[in-house]
Amino acid sequence: MHEHNIDDTIAAPATPAGEGGIGIVRISGAKAIEIADSIFVSKDGKRVSDYGTYTVHYGQIVDIDEVLLTVMRAPKSYTKEDVVEINCHGGIQAVKKVFDLVIKRGARTALPGEFTRRAFLNGRIDLAQAEAVLDVIRAKTEGSLKAAVGQLEGRLSKDVSGMLDVLVDIASGIEASIDFPDEELDIIKEGDLEKKVGGILDNMKGLIESFSEGVVLREGVLAVICGKPNVGKSSLMNLLLKRDRVIVTPVPGTTRDAVEEMISLNGVPIRLVDTAGIGEVNDVLYRESAGRSKRYIDKADIILLMLDASTEINEEDMEIIELVKGRKKLVIMNKIDLNAELALYGTGLSTVPATNRDRKRRSDSLFKGDAVIEISVDKKININLLERSILDMVWSGKYAQGESAILTNARHKELLDKAFNNMLSVNKAVKNAMHPELIAVDLKDAIFNLGLIVGRSASDDILDKIFENFCIGK
């Protein structure tokens, strides 16, 4: 465990290593202004200590680079400490030399996440908001960014703190009833307690139920395209990515390994995987590729099962259909453009011929309860419908990106689960008119578990575990 001495002045590069237009070295702490004074020569002849907060100044770090220096004085800064940011050119050497000089003049290298940790310890943000900083940095899509920004703005914190205020108020009444049993205090006598406990349980349940959608926004959904060779899997992958990522040829078995890429559908991150075709091929490399495909299928959140609509379903198809039986899947009938009658049927403009009626009857039998969509990747028929169908599979009509808080963090989910169980025990004890001391025990546990979400009574070990995932400089 690292020592986090909050009295130290810390510094770190705040931009990624490598070439770029700008590189930033961030300094925070009591000596930030003093250190800047010792290394910065301004063009206006003034010292850094003469500058007011939220001001930017042009000058030089002596013998290193011309820079812009920003001053942010406590308490109105990211850490609520004096903060100085030095913007130099983004080359590796320029940033390194500026940073080394800052360390030489009295700062120490910040630990991962230490700037954000200080923002929490100094009371500028709570722990849930601090964790949201990392989510903002790692956001892969508009939807995941929106959820992270909502948490950073305090939506979850507001809900949790509101519940904590009610529980602390209840606990005060319970403790008073224990200390003054003859007073028959209102919180016990008039049934107000049961109503308040019920409201808290409803709020907790709503947040817990939002986690399945929240984790989708944060981590993405693993959607695996599978099917026999040459049904159009790689072509579909390229079409959804809107670029040629996977080699496509008329030769079956061109794709020899799983290819994974991230796409965004209406702000939802989808981890899309194109797998090698699964079928009987006398090729050691191909069999290994098919084995990897099956392992991806086992891990998938959603299966995109591709079939060739221009041919009859054969034994190869049936093997894969059996493999994904009972899984959450979207059945994609590709190449409808190669069967004019089927293509017309797909648009509802023609009566179904006998051969296609038989095919539809068999499809209904094989995929009872599964969504089936007819497309042509080559002619780009029904691709928008396909994308909407994938989103429907993700959300199942449950989620809309509104202004309410949503749970995205597994740590928060675990703590809410514990607090919810504590409150179920409280509710049972209240309904059975049990002794206030028994109610107080579970109530205190609920307050403790909820408090850990926003950082009340969080130990150093918990903070170390959370902030070790941050980059140095944030």
FENRA-V198775 format. One record per residue. N is the residue number from 1. SS is DSSP state (h for helix, s for strand, l for the rest). PSI is psi in whole degrees, -180 to 180 (999 if undefined). OMEGA is omega in whole degrees, 0 to 359 (999 if undefined). Layout:
N/SS/PSI/OMEGA
N/SS/PSI/OMEGA
This chain:
1/l/133/181
2/l/149/173
3/l/125/178
4/l/89/178
5/l/108/186
6/l/-10/177
7/l/-15/179
8/l/152/168
9/l/128/186
10/s/157/179
11/s/154/177
12/s/152/168
13/s/134/182
14/l/5/178
15/l/153/182
16/l/151/177
17/l/148/179
18/l/-179/181
19/l/142/179
20/l/172/181
21/l/-39/184
22/s/142/170
23/s/138/184
24/s/130/171
25/s/124/184
26/s/136/177
27/s/136/179
28/s/134/177
29/l/-180/187
30/l/-28/183
31/l/8/184
32/h/-46/181
33/h/-43/180
34/h/-45/179
35/h/-44/179
36/h/-39/178
37/h/-36/187
38/h/-12/185
39/h/-11/186
40/s/131/175
41/s/112/185
42/s/158/178
43/l/-19/180
44/l/1/176
45/l/0/181
46/l/162/176
47/l/157/179
48/h/-37/181
49/h/-14/177
50/h/-13/187
51/l/147/175
52/l/175/182
53/l/156/180
54/l/45/177
55/s/149/182
56/s/138/188
57/s/143/181
58/s/136/179
59/s/-152/181
60/s/145/162
61/s/117/194
62/l/128/176
63/l/15/180
64/l/-63/189
65/s/156/169
66/s/141/190
67/s/165/163
68/s/132/182
69/s/128/180
70/s/133/179
71/s/130/175
72/s/106/186
73/l/149/176
74/l/146/3
75/l/7/186
76/l/67/177
77/l/176/182
78/l/-40/183
79/l/-4/189
80/l/15/173
81/l/172/170
82/l/128/181
83/s/136/173
84/s/133/175
85/s/127/181
86/s/116/179
87/s/106/178
88/s/-176/174
89/s/152/191
90/l/14/177
91/l/156/182
92/h/-45/184
93/h/-40/181
94/h/-48/180
95/h/-44/182
96/h/-44/183
97/h/-40/177
98/h/-46/181
99/h/-46/180
100/h/-38/179
101/h/-40/177
102/h/-43/178
103/h/-42/180
104/h/-31/183
105/l/6/170
106/l/-6/176
107/l/165/170
108/s/159/180
109/s/128/179
110/l/146/174
111/l/163/179
112/l/127/177
113/l/10/189
114/h/-30/176
115/h/-45/179
116/h/-35/176
117/h/-41/178
118/h/-35/176
119/h/-38/177
120/h/-51/184
121/h/-30/180
122/l/2/171
123/l/13/179
124/l/-36/177
125/l/160/174
126/l/-179/188
127/h/-37/178
128/h/-40/177
129/h/-38/178
130/h/-42/179
131/h/-31/179
132/h/-25/178
133/h/-45/179
134/h/-37/179
135/h/-38/177
136/h/-44/181
137/h/-39/186
138/h/1/183
139/l/131/184
140/l/-22/184
141/l/172/178
142/h/-40/180
143/h/-45/180
144/h/-35/176
145/h/-42/181
146/h/-41/179
147/h/-42/181
148/h/-43/179
149/h/-38/177
150/h/-42/178
151/h/-38/179
152/h/-35/178
153/l/-13/173
154/l/18/181
155/h/-49/179
156/h/-43/181
157/h/-40/179
158/h/-44/179
159/h/-47/182
160/h/-44/180
161/h/-36/176
162/h/-44/177
163/h/-40/179
164/h/-41/179
165/h/-43/179
166/h/-44/182
167/h/-39/178
168/h/-39/177
169/h/-43/178
170/h/-46/182
171/h/-37/178
172/h/-42/178
173/h/-40/179
174/h/-47/180
175/h/-39/179
176/h/-39/180
177/h/-29/177
178/h/-42/182
179/h/-30/182
180/l/68/187
181/h/-25/184
182/h/-7/185
183/h/-18/182
184/l/63/185
185/l/151/187
186/h/-37/186
187/h/-30/177
188/h/-46/189
189/h/-39/190
190/l/8/175
191/l/10/180
192/h/-30/183
193/h/-46/182
194/h/-39/179
195/h/-43/180
196/h/-42/179
197/h/-42/178
198/h/-40/179
199/h/-41/178
200/h/-43/179
201/h/-41/178
202/h/-44/179
203/h/-44/180
204/h/-42/181
205/h/-42/179
206/h/-42/179
207/h/-44/181
208/h/-41/181
209/h/-21/179
210/l/-10/186
211/h/-38/182
212/h/-36/176
213/h/-37/181
214/h/-40/181
215/h/-28/175
216/h/-45/180
217/h/-34/183
218/h/-46/187
219/h/-24/184
220/l/168/180
221/s/134/177
222/s/108/180
223/s/119/186
224/s/122/176
225/s/122/180
226/s/161/181
227/l/174/180
228/l/168/180
229/l/143/171
230/l/29/175
231/l/-6/177
232/l/20/183
233/h/-49/182
234/h/-37/177
235/h/-39/178
236/h/-42/178
237/h/-49/180
238/h/-38/181
239/h/-43/180
240/h/-34/177
241/h/-19/184
242/l/32/174
243/l/161/181
244/l/88/181
245/l/-34/186
246/l/138/177
247/l/132/180
248/l/126/174
249/l/165/176
250/l/-8/184
251/l/122/178
252/l/141/176
253/l/15/179
254/l/-43/178
255/l/116/184
256/l/-5/179
257/l/160/178
258/l/138/178
259/s/123/183
260/s/133/177
261/s/156/178
262/s/131/172
263/s/164/177
264/s/121/175
265/s/109/181
266/l/41/178
267/l/-1/181
268/s/125/179
269/s/126/178
270/s/120/174
271/s/98/187
272/s/130/182
273/s/125/171
274/s/120/183
275/l/158/173
276/l/147/179
277/l/147/180
278/l/119/180
279/l/178/181
280/l/103/177
281/l/131/182
282/l/71/184
283/l/120/184
284/h/-45/180
285/h/-41/181
286/h/-40/180
287/h/-38/177
288/h/-39/178
289/h/-42/178
290/h/-36/177
291/h/-40/177
292/h/-38/177
293/h/-43/181
294/h/-35/179
295/h/-38/175
296/h/-41/179
297/h/-40/180
298/h/-32/183
299/h/-11/190
300/l/144/169
301/l/-36/180
302/s/136/175
303/s/129/171
304/s/94/185
305/s/114/182
306/s/133/176
307/s/157/179
308/s/109/183
309/l/-13/183
310/l/-5/179
311/l/166/176
312/l/151/175
313/l/128/182
314/l/-171/184
315/h/-37/177
316/h/-45/177
317/h/-45/184
318/h/-35/177
319/h/-43/181
320/h/-39/177
321/h/-41/179
322/h/-36/181
323/h/-35/183
324/l/12/181
325/l/132/179
326/l/-4/180
327/l/157/176
328/l/114/187
329/s/159/172
330/s/122/181
331/s/122/184
332/s/114/176
333/s/103/183
334/s/165/176
335/l/34/177
336/h/-18/178
337/h/-18/179
338/h/-4/177
339/l/97/187
340/h/-41/182
341/h/-41/179
342/h/-37/178
343/h/-41/177
344/h/-41/178
345/h/-39/181
346/h/-25/179
347/h/-2/179
348/l/20/185
349/l/2/184
350/l/152/171
351/l/143/184
352/l/122/175
353/l/164/184
354/h/-45/182
355/h/-41/179
356/h/-32/176
357/h/-40/177
358/h/-41/179
359/h/-41/179
360/h/-39/179
361/h/-43/179
362/h/-39/178
363/h/-44/179
364/h/-36/180
365/h/-42/183
366/h/-36/189
367/l/39/180
368/l/123/180
369/l/-10/179
370/l/148/175
371/s/134/179
372/s/130/180
373/s/138/181
374/s/129/184
375/l/170/164
376/s/113/177
377/l/-41/183
378/l/-43/182
379/l/1/179
380/l/44/178
381/s/128/175
382/l/24/181
383/h/-40/176
384/h/-39/177
385/h/-39/177
386/h/-46/180
387/h/-41/177
388/h/-37/180
389/h/-37/177
390/h/-44/178
391/h/-39/177
392/h/-36/178
393/h/-36/181
394/h/-52/188
395/h/-25/184
396/l/32/176
397/l/14/187
398/l/-24/196
399/l/139/171
400/l/136/185
401/l/89/181
402/l/-153/184
403/l/-1/182
404/l/160/179
405/l/147/177
406/l/140/184
407/l/122/181
408/l/-10/190
409/l/129/183
410/h/-33/178
411/h/-43/179
412/h/-40/180
413/h/-45/180
414/h/-44/181
415/h/-38/177
416/h/-39/176
417/h/-45/179
418/h/-46/180
419/h/-38/179
420/h/-43/178
421/h/-37/175
422/h/-44/182
423/h/-28/173
424/h/-41/177
425/h/-40/177
426/h/-46/181
427/h/-44/179
428/h/-43/181
429/h/-38/180
430/h/-46/181
431/h/-32/180
432/l/9/177
433/l/44/180
434/l/168/184
435/l/139/181
436/h/-32/180
437/h/-35/178
438/h/-37/177
439/h/-41/185
440/h/-34/183
441/h/-53/181
442/h/-32/179
443/h/-42/178
444/h/-40/178
445/h/-40/178
446/h/-43/179
447/h/-41/180
448/h/-48/183
449/h/-41/176
450/h/-40/181
451/h/-31/180
452/h/-25/178
453/h/-44/182
454/h/1/172
455/l/10/176
456/l/127/179
457/l/25/178
458/l/130/181
459/l/166/177
460/h/-35/179
461/h/-42/179
462/h/-44/180
463/h/-42/178
464/h/-44/183
465/h/-39/181
466/h/-48/189
467/h/-12/179
468/l/-18/179
469/l/-10/179
470/l/159/174
471/l/158/172
472/l/132/182
473/l/-5/178
474/l/999/999
